[in-house]
């Protein structure tokens, strides 16, 4: 049977796909971590700004 039609993938192509999947997984995890850090810093900045305005209101 011809390997073109039996659904099998050549070993070098499998290696490339596996490396691509690993690379994409790594970059996706890095992007999610960076997004989480940016959102966290933004929320802390907003909380500090709101607290300063609240203290200014009662002063």
HELIX and SHEET records of a PDB file:
HELIX    1   1 UNK A   11  UNK A   58  1                                  48    
END                                                                             
